[in-house]
Amino acid sequence: MLWAVFTLIAAAAQTARNAMQRELTATLGTVGATHVRFLFGFPFAVIFLLAVMAVTRSPLPWPPVNFWAWIVFGALAQISATALMLAAMGERSFVVAIAYIKTEPVQVAIFGLVFLHDALTPTLAAAVIIATLGVIVMSLKPGAASAMSARPTVYGLVSGTMFALSAIGYRGAILSLQLPDFVMAATFTLAVGLVLQSILLSAYLAVRDMAVLRAIMREWKPSMLAGFMGSFASEFWFLAFAIATAASVRTLALVEVLMAQAVSKFIFKQPATTREIIGIVLVVVGVVILVSGI
């Protein structure tokens, strides 16, 4: 059950991080707000790694070649997923944008089976389907055929696909290290991933839009907190990926939809509709099935 505890902590921290990034989008734009979680997150990831090395007295691992393929794949997919997520949040309510993105578990289950040979039991399959159906119900909106409502739907769904691929990439990187200490494997992978993402996005902005980099520096106080929460959440995501299948982790992570609903209602003052409440019930049922099958 340790992976479930890690997942719940990560989901709570990520909900807080998403809310902070949503607010930063107004001043930094989508790419700038995306970069915040990486640029201000990697120093904390390095601190986490140094702390693990100090406590366990373990040296840095020597990663195999396939580790680099997995980590680059996961890092690029996560950058794309984060940008699309923030774009979706900019056009729909916070909770509904999260709901679109959380169609991810079905895709994670399929990708995990294909790429990592992660087992997909009948109980896990049922939990994935029911919980994902819940987020789809939450996402439905009468008259959603217009371009203004179709665009955030596409952003959210493709974001979910990219998050699914990033989860597979990171779990693949962690497993490729073949370390007996899963904490070191997860923390090392996180630090490398965030450093890589920071370098890539900083280089992109330096070439394409230096003004955004300057704006990020001006917003360093809220960005620092968002970066810490992002790194803290990722640490626990990676710990969960190290000891459980990505499908199990991402299905339980749908509790984030419930947390997002609370943020949407009490912070952004966006009331829930009847349809969203029905979707939440289905998510809860799916999560209960998942946990009861552990």
C-alpha positions as a Python dict, from the first residue, in 0.01 Angstrom:
ca = {
    (1, 'M'): (0, 0, 0),
    (2, 'L'): (302, 230, 18),
    (3, 'W'): (259, 329, -348),
    (4, 'A'): (-99, 438, -272),
    (5, 'V'): (23, 669, 6),
    (6, 'F'): (283, 817, -229),
    (7, 'T'): (17, 870, -496),
    (8, 'L'): (-224, 1051, -264),
    (9, 'I'): (52, 1285, -143),
    (10, 'A'): (157, 1353, -502),
    (11, 'A'): (-201, 1422, -614),
    (12, 'A'): (-257, 1675, -334),
    (13, 'A'): (71, 1855, -408),
    (14, 'Q'): (1, 1855, -781),
    (15, 'T'): (-343, 2009, -731),
    (16, 'A'): (-182, 2297, -544),
    (17, 'R'): (86, 2330, -812),
    (18, 'N'): (-170, 2333, -1094),
    (19, 'A'): (-366, 2612, -925),
    (20, 'M'): (-47, 2819, -886),
    (21, 'Q'): (53, 2764, -1250),
    (22, 'R'): (-295, 2857, -1370),
    (23, 'E'): (-260, 3194, -1200),
    (24, 'L'): (89, 3248, -1348),
    (25, 'T'): (-41, 3188, -1702),
    (26, 'A'): (-203, 3533, -1701),
    (27, 'T'): (133, 3709, -1654),
    (28, 'L'): (380, 3465, -1812),
    (29, 'G'): (180, 3302, -2092),
    (30, 'T'): (145, 2928, -2148),
    (31, 'V'): (512, 2854, -2223),
    (32, 'G'): (636, 3074, -1938),
    (33, 'A'): (404, 2915, -1682),
    (34, 'T'): (503, 2571, -1815),
    (35, 'H'): (872, 2652, -1764),
    (36, 'V'): (818, 2760, -1403),
    (37, 'R'): (760, 2405, -1278),
    (38, 'F'): (1088, 2290, -1434),
    (39, 'L'): (1319, 2588, -1385),
    (40, 'F'): (1220, 2645, -1022),
    (41, 'G'): (1165, 2276, -956),
    (42, 'F'): (1503, 2127, -1048),
    (43, 'P'): (1700, 2288, -759),
    (44, 'F'): (1465, 2117, -514),
    (45, 'A'): (1500, 1787, -700),
    (46, 'V'): (1879, 1815, -669),
    (47, 'I'): (1839, 1884, -295),
    (48, 'F'): (1617, 1574, -264),
    (49, 'L'): (1885, 1368, -441),
    (50, 'L'): (2166, 1497, -219),
    (51, 'A'): (1953, 1420, 89),
    (52, 'V'): (1894, 1062, -28),
    (53, 'M'): (2265, 1017, -97),
    (54, 'A'): (2349, 1149, 251),
    (55, 'V'): (2097, 931, 431),
    (56, 'T'): (2162, 609, 237),
    (57, 'R'): (2534, 676, 181),
    (58, 'S'): (2481, 563, -178),
    (59, 'P'): (2683, 692, -476),
    (60, 'L'): (2517, 828, -789),
    (61, 'P'): (2404, 544, -1016),
    (62, 'W'): (2565, 486, -1355),
    (63, 'P'): (2268, 483, -1593),
    (64, 'P'): (2260, 247, -1892),
    (65, 'V'): (2204, 372, -2248),
    (66, 'N'): (1832, 289, -2249),
    (67, 'F'): (1783, 509, -1941),
    (68, 'W'): (1863, 816, -2154),
    (69, 'A'): (1616, 714, -2423),
    (70, 'W'): (1338, 671, -2164),
    (71, 'I'): (1417, 995, -1978),
    (72, 'V'): (1430, 1211, -2291),
    (73, 'F'): (1104, 1058, -2411),
    (74, 'G'): (935, 1120, -2075),
    (75, 'A'): (1074, 1473, -2038),
    (76, 'L'): (960, 1591, -2382),
    (77, 'A'): (617, 1434, -2339),
    (78, 'Q'): (574, 1606, -2001),
    (79, 'I'): (668, 1947, -2140),
    (80, 'S'): (406, 1911, -2413),
    (81, 'A'): (147, 1778, -2167),
    (82, 'T'): (196, 2068, -1923),
    (83, 'A'): (167, 2333, -2194),
    (84, 'L'): (-153, 2175, -2329),
    (85, 'M'): (-295, 2144, -1976),
    (86, 'L'): (-244, 2514, -1906),
    (87, 'A'): (-396, 2604, -2243),
    (88, 'A'): (-704, 2396, -2156),
    (89, 'M'): (-730, 2558, -1812),
    (90, 'G'): (-724, 2900, -1976),
    (91, 'E'): (-1043, 2824, -2168),
    (92, 'R'): (-1252, 2609, -1932),
    (93, 'S'): (-1311, 2584, -1556),
    (94, 'F'): (-1021, 2445, -1352),
    (95, 'V'): (-1200, 2122, -1260),
    (96, 'V'): (-1330, 2047, -1611),
    (97, 'A'): (-985, 2102, -1762),
    (98, 'I'): (-845, 1853, -1510),
    (99, 'A'): (-1127, 1613, -1605),
    (100, 'Y'): (-1028, 1619, -1973),
    (101, 'I'): (-668, 1548, -1883),
    (102, 'K'): (-763, 1262, -1652),
    (103, 'T'): (-875, 1045, -1942),
    (104, 'E'): (-507, 951, -1910),
    (105, 'P'): (-540, 621, -1711),
    (106, 'V'): (-690, 421, -1999),
    (107, 'Q'): (-404, 533, -2221),
    (108, 'V'): (-147, 461, -1947),
    (109, 'A'): (-285, 107, -1906),
    (110, 'I'): (-253, 41, -2280),
    (111, 'F'): (91, 202, -2317),
    (112, 'G'): (216, 27, -2002),
    (113, 'L'): (106, -312, -2136),
    (114, 'V'): (265, -249, -2476),
    (115, 'F'): (593, -82, -2377),
    (116, 'L'): (665, -212, -2024),
    (117, 'H'): (459, -535, -2015),
    (118, 'D'): (284, -412, -1699),
    (119, 'A'): (7, -655, -1604),
    (120, 'L'): (-354, -542, -1656),
    (121, 'T'): (-581, -744, -1425),
    (122, 'P'): (-963, -753, -1462),
    (123, 'T'): (-1000, -551, -1140),
    (124, 'L'): (-756, -286, -1259),
    (125, 'A'): (-923, -271, -1601),
    (126, 'A'): (-1267, -221, -1439),
    (127, 'A'): (-1133, 51, -1210),
    (128, 'V'): (-967, 232, -1501),
    (129, 'I'): (-1279, 220, -1718),
    (130, 'I'): (-1526, 330, -1449),
    (131, 'A'): (-1310, 611, -1315),
    (132, 'T'): (-1228, 736, -1665),
    (133, 'L'): (-1598, 724, -1756),
    (134, 'G'): (-1650, 955, -1459),
    (135, 'V'): (-1413, 1218, -1596),
    (136, 'I'): (-1571, 1190, -1941),
    (137, 'V'): (-1916, 1253, -1790),
    (138, 'M'): (-1774, 1557, -1611),
    (139, 'S'): (-1634, 1684, -1940),
    (140, 'L'): (-1953, 1659, -2145),
    (141, 'K'): (-2128, 1985, -2218),
    (142, 'P'): (-2442, 2049, -2427),
    (143, 'G'): (-2362, 2238, -2745),
    (144, 'A'): (-1992, 2157, -2724),
    (145, 'A'): (-1960, 2142, -3099),
    (146, 'S'): (-1854, 2503, -3136),
    (147, 'A'): (-1492, 2584, -3202),
    (148, 'M'): (-1460, 2764, -2868),
    (149, 'S'): (-1561, 2452, -2672),
    (150, 'A'): (-1392, 2200, -2903),
    (151, 'R'): (-1047, 2358, -2870),
    (152, 'P'): (-1006, 2309, -2491),
    (153, 'T'): (-1144, 1956, -2528),
    (154, 'V'): (-871, 1872, -2779),
    (155, 'Y'): (-607, 2041, -2562),
    (156, 'G'): (-715, 1843, -2258),
    (157, 'L'): (-742, 1505, -2430),
    (158, 'V'): (-406, 1537, -2607),
    (159, 'S'): (-255, 1658, -2280),
    (160, 'G'): (-380, 1337, -2119),
    (161, 'T'): (-212, 1133, -2392),
    (162, 'M'): (117, 1313, -2341),
    (163, 'F'): (98, 1274, -1963),
    (164, 'A'): (35, 902, -2018),
    (165, 'L'): (342, 874, -2240),
    (166, 'S'): (553, 1072, -1992),
    (167, 'A'): (447, 835, -1711),
    (168, 'I'): (556, 537, -1919),
    (169, 'G'): (883, 709, -2008),
    (170, 'Y'): (968, 788, -1648),
    (171, 'R'): (872, 443, -1518),
    (172, 'G'): (1083, 292, -1795),
    (173, 'A'): (1378, 509, -1690),
    (174, 'I'): (1340, 413, -1324),
    (175, 'L'): (1320, 41, -1402),
    (176, 'S'): (1616, 57, -1643),
    (177, 'L'): (1846, 159, -1354),
    (178, 'Q'): (1781, -180, -1187),
    (179, 'L'): (1872, -43, -844),
    (180, 'P'): (1785, -231, -523),
    (181, 'D'): (1695, 105, -360),
    (182, 'F'): (1376, 233, -527),
    (183, 'V'): (1407, 570, -350),
    (184, 'M'): (1744, 638, -514),
    (185, 'A'): (1617, 520, -853),
    (186, 'A'): (1312, 747, -837),
    (187, 'T'): (1496, 1052, -701),
    (188, 'F'): (1786, 1026, -946),
    (189, 'T'): (1543, 996, -1239),
    (190, 'L'): (1348, 1299, -1119),
    (191, 'A'): (1660, 1516, -1086),
    (192, 'V'): (1791, 1422, -1431),
    (193, 'G'): (1450, 1477, -1589),
    (194, 'L'): (1398, 1823, -1439),
    (195, 'V'): (1751, 1940, -1524),
    (196, 'L'): (1701, 1824, -1883),
    (197, 'Q'): (1363, 1999, -1909),
    (198, 'S'): (1503, 2322, -1760),
    (199, 'I'): (1789, 2329, -2012),
    (200, 'L'): (1562, 2259, -2310),
    (201, 'L'): (1296, 2517, -2226),
    (202, 'S'): (1547, 2783, -2118),
    (203, 'A'): (1732, 2743, -2449),
    (204, 'Y'): (1405, 2761, -2641),
    (205, 'L'): (1295, 3081, -2466),
    (206, 'A'): (1640, 3239, -2495),
    (207, 'V'): (1619, 3198, -2872),
    (208, 'R'): (1247, 3262, -2929),
    (209, 'D'): (1126, 3491, -2650),
    (210, 'M'): (1379, 3634, -2404),
    (211, 'A'): (1108, 3865, -2265),
    (212, 'V'): (933, 3562, -2115),
    (213, 'L'): (1252, 3457, -1933),
    (214, 'R'): (1280, 3807, -1788),
    (215, 'A'): (915, 3797, -1685),
    (216, 'I'): (973, 3463, -1511),
    (217, 'M'): (1257, 3615, -1311),
    (218, 'R'): (1033, 3905, -1205),
    (219, 'E'): (774, 3654, -1082),
    (220, 'W'): (1030, 3452, -889),
    (221, 'K'): (844, 3450, -557),
    (222, 'P'): (523, 3275, -670),
    (223, 'S'): (729, 3077, -922),
    (224, 'M'): (956, 2944, -648),
    (225, 'L'): (659, 2808, -453),
    (226, 'A'): (506, 2655, -767),
    (227, 'G'): (843, 2500, -851),
    (228, 'F'): (878, 2351, -505),
    (229, 'M'): (526, 2204, -509),
    (230, 'G'): (589, 2064, -858),
    (231, 'S'): (915, 1901, -754),
    (232, 'F'): (761, 1771, -430),
    (233, 'A'): (468, 1619, -622),
    (234, 'S'): (699, 1465, -883),
    (235, 'E'): (917, 1306, -615),
    (236, 'F'): (618, 1113, -484),
    (237, 'W'): (489, 1030, -835),
    (238, 'F'): (828, 878, -914),
    (239, 'L'): (841, 686, -585),
    (240, 'A'): (501, 538, -672),
    (241, 'F'): (611, 454, -1028),
    (242, 'A'): (913, 272, -885),
    (243, 'I'): (701, 16, -699),
    (244, 'A'): (367, -3, -886),
    (245, 'T'): (242, -6, -1244),
    (246, 'A'): (179, 332, -1405),
    (247, 'A'): (-186, 233, -1462),
    (248, 'S'): (-246, 170, -1090),
    (249, 'V'): (-78, 497, -993),
    (250, 'R'): (-262, 708, -1250),
    (251, 'T'): (-601, 554, -1171),
    (252, 'L'): (-571, 625, -801),
    (253, 'A'): (-446, 971, -898),
    (254, 'L'): (-797, 1049, -1023),
    (255, 'V'): (-869, 1160, -667),
    (256, 'E'): (-703, 1477, -795),
    (257, 'V'): (-1032, 1550, -975),
    (258, 'L'): (-1202, 1564, -635),
    (259, 'M'): (-930, 1793, -503),
    (260, 'A'): (-959, 2010, -815),
    (261, 'Q'): (-1333, 2034, -754),
    (262, 'A'): (-1266, 2172, -408),
    (263, 'V'): (-1014, 2423, -549),
    (264, 'S'): (-1256, 2523, -824),
    (265, 'K'): (-1542, 2582, -579),
    (266, 'F'): (-1368, 2746, -285),
    (267, 'I'): (-1082, 2937, -455),
    (268, 'F'): (-1197, 3011, -809),
    (269, 'K'): (-1568, 3030, -709),
    (270, 'Q'): (-1677, 2798, -993),
    (271, 'P'): (-1979, 2591, -873),
    (272, 'A'): (-2016, 2224, -973),
    (273, 'T'): (-2294, 2116, -1210),
    (274, 'T'): (-2510, 1806, -1164),
    (275, 'R'): (-2316, 1637, -1444),
    (276, 'E'): (-1986, 1705, -1269),
    (277, 'I'): (-2121, 1559, -944),
    (278, 'I'): (-2228, 1239, -1125),
    (279, 'G'): (-1881, 1216, -1276),
    (280, 'I'): (-1721, 1258, -936),
    (281, 'V'): (-1929, 968, -799),
    (282, 'L'): (-1806, 743, -1082),
    (283, 'V'): (-1446, 845, -1012),
    (284, 'V'): (-1488, 753, -647),
    (285, 'V'): (-1640, 414, -739),
    (286, 'G'): (-1349, 340, -972),
    (287, 'V'): (-1093, 434, -708),
    (288, 'V'): (-1269, 218, -447),
    (289, 'I'): (-1257, -81, -685),
    (290, 'L'): (-888, -20, -746),
    (291, 'V'): (-800, 4, -377),
    (292, 'S'): (-1017, -295, -281),
    (293, 'G'): (-837, -506, -542),
    (294, 'I'): (-491, -434, -405),
}
